[in-house]
């Protein structure tokens, strides 16, 4: 849970990447990224509850939802580079590994 929270806390690092955009676009991008990171945090927390309950189906759903982030896509649509790409990529890798392990447990 540390990594998504850290990503969200560094949302301000996006500012230099979008400095040349209009105030409305900046506000929209900050909102999208913050909401996206919060969704990841929420999905992982809900996934922990599902794991504790032994509900692998819900766990898979929550992990899959945690992989879907709009921040990078939104920045790209404005021609901006996602400054937290490496952190986001590492988080995606970890969640993907968890999802793969969970899928094996469902198939077993």
Steps between C-alpha positions, in 0.01 A plus 500: 500500500799728534568543132156624386485738795847626412392549138201703614714709733727588207214622283656848525799379298274500197495882504822552300379259231182703451635849565423620147134394510201718580389531863186298421705219344739498796211479745342220299824303481574537871146387578520203265835388639397542862176312441683229309752447779220498760316234301812281501529542877130418549514194274806364681337554840185325381720225358657451842154454649413246229827315561432481873152364424637242254301655215738449207248615239456839665874519563567452128244765412653752742856428384394537136334832581818615676686457171275750322640849548399799293774742600761392245242484220362843586846656508584339166185643345637847583846411369650496850736238638400315816779582748402216731507236226771289663317487833172421326667229292643339815157506665343347189762226504430416865123499453536284187705246695232490771234457235692212338539325836132548575405361159708188568321452831161522327602248233650255751 
